[in-house]
Amino acid sequence: MEESTSPSSPFLSPQGKKGATGNTQGARHVDRLRWRCRRGVLELDLVLLAFLERRYPDLSSGEKMAFDKLLEIPDELLLAYVRGNQTPPENELKRIVTEIRK
């Protein structure tokens, strides 16, 4: 008997079931990113989730790594970057923040 879980469930473990599609691991990664985009600040939730859904699939691997790194930043600083009140010190983060702000 196969257990059914929602693919967007934040509680899926990295060792979860193998799916019927060949890109299950990539889908799980995006699901984890979606969960990480949910922050303590609604404005960040909306901006980051919209970016993930609309723009993330078309990013280069370097840009995807920068987005992942950006999600490690505390909410207050990340919000300042997204609003344009501060600029990230690293060029890769500057570029991804610029993309998010478009």
C-alpha angles and dihedrals in degrees: 000000000000121000115229120218131170111257090225094053110129089213097068110121122224087245092056126139122300109253131218091250124077093229099061093122092053091049090051090051091053089047090054090048090050089054091048090051089063102094138170091262119069093211090058091046092055097044097043096044092048090051092048093051099042108030111017097081091059097048123111117248089257092052090048090053090050091051090051090050091048090057089062091065118101116259097249094054094040090052090051089053094048093047091048094242091121135020123227112246095226122074094223090056092045090056095048092046088051089053092048092051093055 
